[in-house]
Amino acid sequence: MTPRDHESVIAHYKTLPSAQRRSIVRAASPTLRAELVRVERQLAMDCSPGALAAVLTGGREMQAPHLDLIDRAFIDMADATGSC
């Protein structure tokens, strides 16, 4: 697989629903699974500030309901400015 093909496969993987992505990860080879875990980590970190905190703390950071509102505000601001 060429690097360009690899990038294309990863780009397509990112568009799949999470349940389908989990299924692919479970069936993947150890090498591919490691790559997909990195992709999943990046997807989570790109999702919201709360998701970023959860990833960076290894899941120890728990998202409180009031922080969901703050996350939503940051996401809406990023969408409005075209930052994401």
N, C-alpha and C positions, 0 to 999 in steps of 0.2 A: 504494500500500500504506500503510495507516495504521500509526502507531507500535505499536499493539497487535498488528496482524498481523505486523509485523516481529519483535517480541519473541516471538511464538508460533513463527514460523519458526525463529528462532535457538534457542529452547528445544528444538524438535524436532531440529534439526541436532545439538545436543549429545548427544542420545540415540543417534545412529547409530554403527555400528561405524567405526573409524578408516579402514578401506579405503574405505568408502562416502563418508565425509567428504572424503577426499583426491580422490576422483573428482568430487565436487561442486565442490570448490575449483578443480580443473583446468578445469572447464567454465564456471565463473562469469565474469561480466563483471569488468572491472578494479575497479570500485567495490565490488561484492559480495565479490570476492576479498580486498580489503583488510580488509573487515569480518570475514570468516571467518578471516583470518590472526590478527586480534586475538582472536577467540574461541578459536582453537587455542592461542594463547599463554597465555590465561587457563586453559584446560583443563589445559595442561601444568603451569602454576604451581600449580594446585590439586591436582595429582596427588600430589606428595610433596615433601619438602624437597630431595631430589636433583634432581628434575625442575625445581624452582624455580631451583636453582643453575645448571642447564644453560641454562635460558631467560635468566636474568639475565646470564650470561657469554657469550651468543651461541654456545653449544655448546662452548666451550673447556673447561668443567668436565666431566670424565669421572667417571662413577659407578663407584667401586671396589666389588667384591663385599661387603666388610665394611660399606660404607655402605648397601647394600641392607637389611641387617639393622637398622640404625639407622632408616632410612626406615620400614621395616615397623613398628617399635616406636612411632614417632611416629604413624603412621596408625592403629594399633590403639588407642593412647591417645585419639586424637581421636574414633574411632568409639565408644569406651566412654563418653566424656563427652558425646557428641552435638554436638561442636564443628563437625563437617563435615556 
